[in-house]
């Protein structure tokens, strides 16, 4: 992705002529929490008290779902958000989905995924996993997966708006800031640099 402009202010540019579409392009950071935390509790209830999964089965499936989320986060960021077709419509779509964030990285209302995108994606992944996994297992697995998504969204917001005290979070922030301000073709992991290490797409020390 070519790097031509980066705004250091918290300004928010208009993306659509339509007021209706513009509303759906912005979201406060707490909105995903309001949507997905009740879903997480519902899935926990369904898994443990309706489907009858044991606590250890649930925790194992949760851990597996969380792990798969980390890979999904990396793949989406690297191969979907950073894919820029060489035509006008493709470039416009790329800007809408991710390019605007690279040009205006401190825009507070474009740091978490809007529900207009996250809900269809969540539904797609839920039914995919439900099809792939044995009956009832998705309650634990998808709980881990969607929890990973929430950690990603909240981490991404915090990286751009908070100064961390812990060395661990400072390193997480440094990794993402290098992606924005040094080399957008490396450092695709946001909540973790695990897959950047695996696929050697991180930053050389």
C-alpha positions as CSV (number, residue, x, y, z in Angstrom):
1,X,0.0,0.0,0.0
2,X,1.5,3.3,-1.1
3,X,2.1,5.7,1.8
4,X,1.3,9.3,0.6
5,X,-0.2,11.0,3.6
6,X,-0.6,10.5,7.3
7,X,-2.6,12.9,9.5
8,X,-1.4,13.2,13.1
9,X,-4.5,15.0,14.2
10,X,-7.8,13.4,15.4
11,X,-9.7,14.9,12.6
12,X,-12.3,12.8,10.9
13,X,-12.8,13.2,7.2
14,X,-16.1,12.6,5.4
15,X,-16.2,9.4,3.4
16,X,-19.6,9.4,1.8
17,X,-21.9,12.1,0.3
18,X,-24.9,10.3,1.8
19,X,-25.5,11.2,5.5
20,X,-27.0,7.7,5.9
21,X,-23.9,5.9,4.8
22,X,-21.6,8.3,6.7
23,X,-23.3,7.5,10.0
24,X,-22.5,3.8,9.5
25,X,-18.8,4.5,8.8
26,X,-18.2,5.7,12.3
27,X,-18.5,4.1,15.7
28,X,-17.6,4.8,19.4
29,X,-15.1,2.4,20.8
30,X,-17.6,1.0,23.4
31,X,-20.2,-0.1,20.8
32,X,-18.7,-3.5,20.2
33,X,-18.7,-4.2,23.9
34,X,-22.4,-3.4,24.1
35,X,-23.1,-5.8,21.2
36,X,-20.8,-8.7,21.9
37,X,-20.5,-9.0,25.7
38,X,-24.2,-10.1,26.0
39,X,-23.6,-12.5,23.1
40,X,-20.6,-14.0,24.9
41,X,-22.6,-14.5,28.1
42,X,-25.5,-16.1,26.1
43,X,-23.0,-18.5,24.5
44,X,-21.5,-19.4,27.8
45,X,-24.9,-20.1,29.2
46,X,-25.9,-22.2,26.2
47,X,-22.7,-24.2,26.2
48,X,-22.5,-25.0,29.9
49,X,-26.2,-25.1,31.0
50,X,-28.1,-26.1,27.9
51,X,-25.7,-28.1,25.7
52,X,-24.0,-29.7,28.7
53,X,-20.4,-29.1,27.9
54,X,-18.1,-29.6,30.9
55,X,-16.1,-26.7,32.1
56,X,-12.9,-28.2,30.7
57,X,-14.5,-28.9,27.3
58,X,-15.7,-25.3,27.2
59,X,-12.3,-23.9,28.2
60,X,-10.5,-26.0,25.7
61,X,-12.8,-24.9,22.9
62,X,-12.5,-21.3,24.1
63,X,-8.7,-21.5,23.9
64,X,-8.9,-23.0,20.4
65,X,-11.3,-20.3,19.2
66,X,-9.1,-17.6,20.7
67,X,-6.1,-19.1,18.9
68,X,-7.9,-19.2,15.6
69,X,-8.9,-15.6,16.0
70,X,-5.3,-14.5,16.2
71,X,-4.6,-16.2,12.9
72,X,-7.8,-14.7,11.4
73,X,-6.8,-11.2,12.6
74,X,-3.5,-11.6,10.9
75,X,-4.9,-13.0,7.6
76,X,-7.7,-10.3,7.4
77,X,-5.3,-7.5,8.0
78,X,-2.5,-8.7,5.7
79,X,-4.4,-10.2,2.8
80,X,-7.8,-8.5,2.9
81,X,-7.4,-5.0,4.4
82,X,-4.1,-4.4,2.7
83,X,-5.1,-5.8,-0.7
84,X,-5.5,-2.8,-3.1
85,X,-6.9,-3.6,-6.5
86,X,-5.5,-1.6,-9.4
87,X,-8.7,0.0,-10.5
88,X,-10.7,3.0,-9.4
89,X,-13.5,1.1,-7.7
90,X,-11.1,-1.2,-6.0
91,X,-9.0,1.6,-4.7
92,X,-12.1,3.3,-3.4
93,X,-13.2,0.2,-1.6
94,X,-9.7,-0.3,-0.1
95,X,-9.8,3.3,1.2
96,X,-13.2,2.8,2.8
97,X,-12.2,-0.5,4.5
98,X,-8.7,0.3,5.6
99,X,-6.9,3.1,3.7
100,X,-8.7,5.8,5.7
101,X,-7.3,4.4,8.9
102,X,-3.8,4.6,7.6
103,X,-4.3,8.2,6.4
104,X,-6.1,9.2,9.6
105,X,-4.8,6.8,12.2
106,X,-6.0,8.8,15.2
107,X,-9.6,9.2,14.1
108,X,-11.3,8.0,17.3
109,X,-14.5,6.9,15.5
110,X,-12.7,4.7,13.0
111,X,-10.6,2.6,15.2
112,X,-13.0,-0.2,16.0
113,X,-15.0,-2.2,13.4
114,X,-18.4,-0.7,12.8
115,X,-21.3,-3.1,13.5
116,X,-22.4,-2.8,9.8
117,X,-19.2,-4.8,9.0
118,X,-18.6,-6.8,12.2
119,X,-22.1,-8.3,12.6
120,X,-22.2,-9.8,9.1
121,X,-18.6,-11.1,9.5
122,X,-19.4,-12.5,13.0
123,X,-22.5,-14.3,11.6
124,X,-20.5,-15.7,8.7
125,X,-17.8,-17.1,11.0
126,X,-20.4,-18.4,13.4
127,X,-22.2,-20.5,10.8
128,X,-18.9,-21.6,9.2
129,X,-17.6,-22.9,12.5
130,X,-21.1,-24.4,13.3
131,X,-20.8,-26.3,10.1
132,X,-17.3,-27.5,10.7
133,X,-17.5,-28.5,14.3
134,X,-19.4,-31.2,16.1
135,X,-22.8,-30.3,17.5
136,X,-22.6,-27.9,20.5
137,X,-18.9,-27.3,20.3
138,X,-19.3,-24.0,18.6
139,X,-20.7,-22.5,21.9
140,X,-17.2,-22.7,23.4
141,X,-15.2,-22.2,20.2
142,X,-17.1,-19.1,19.0
143,X,-17.0,-17.6,22.5
144,X,-13.2,-17.7,22.3
145,X,-13.2,-16.4,18.8
146,X,-15.5,-13.4,19.4
147,X,-13.7,-12.7,22.7
148,X,-10.4,-12.5,20.7
149,X,-12.1,-10.0,18.3
150,X,-13.1,-7.8,21.2
151,X,-9.6,-7.9,22.6
152,X,-8.3,-6.9,19.2
153,X,-10.8,-4.0,18.8
154,X,-10.1,-2.6,22.3
155,X,-6.4,-3.1,22.0
156,X,-6.4,-1.3,18.7
157,X,-8.3,1.7,20.2
158,X,-6.0,1.8,23.2
159,X,-2.8,1.6,21.1
160,X,-3.8,4.8,19.3
161,X,-5.1,6.7,22.4
162,X,-3.3,5.6,25.5
163,X,0.3,5.8,26.9
164,X,1.0,2.4,28.5
165,X,3.0,1.8,31.6
166,X,3.8,-1.9,31.1
167,X,6.7,-2.9,28.9
168,X,4.5,-5.6,27.3
169,X,1.9,-3.1,26.1
170,X,4.6,-0.6,25.1
171,X,6.0,-3.3,22.8
172,X,2.5,-4.0,21.4
173,X,2.0,-0.3,20.7
174,X,5.5,0.1,19.2
175,X,4.8,-2.8,16.8
176,X,1.6,-1.2,15.5
177,X,3.1,2.3,15.3
178,X,5.9,1.0,13.1
179,X,3.3,-0.5,10.9
180,X,1.6,2.9,10.5
181,X,4.6,5.3,10.5
182,X,7.5,3.2,9.2
183,X,6.5,0.3,7.0
184,X,2.9,-0.6,6.3
185,X,4.0,-3.8,4.5
186,X,5.1,-5.4,7.8
187,X,3.7,-5.8,11.3
188,X,0.2,-7.0,10.5
189,X,-0.5,-8.4,14.0
190,X,-2.3,-5.8,16.2
191,X,-3.2,-7.6,19.5
192,X,-0.2,-9.9,19.0
193,X,2.9,-10.2,16.9
194,X,2.7,-14.1,17.0
195,X,2.0,-14.6,13.3
196,X,4.4,-11.9,12.2
197,X,7.0,-14.0,13.9
198,X,5.8,-17.2,12.3
199,X,5.5,-15.7,8.8
200,X,8.5,-13.4,9.2
201,X,6.6,-10.3,8.4
202,X,7.6,-8.4,11.5
203,X,10.2,-5.7,11.9
204,X,13.9,-6.5,12.0
205,X,15.5,-5.6,15.3
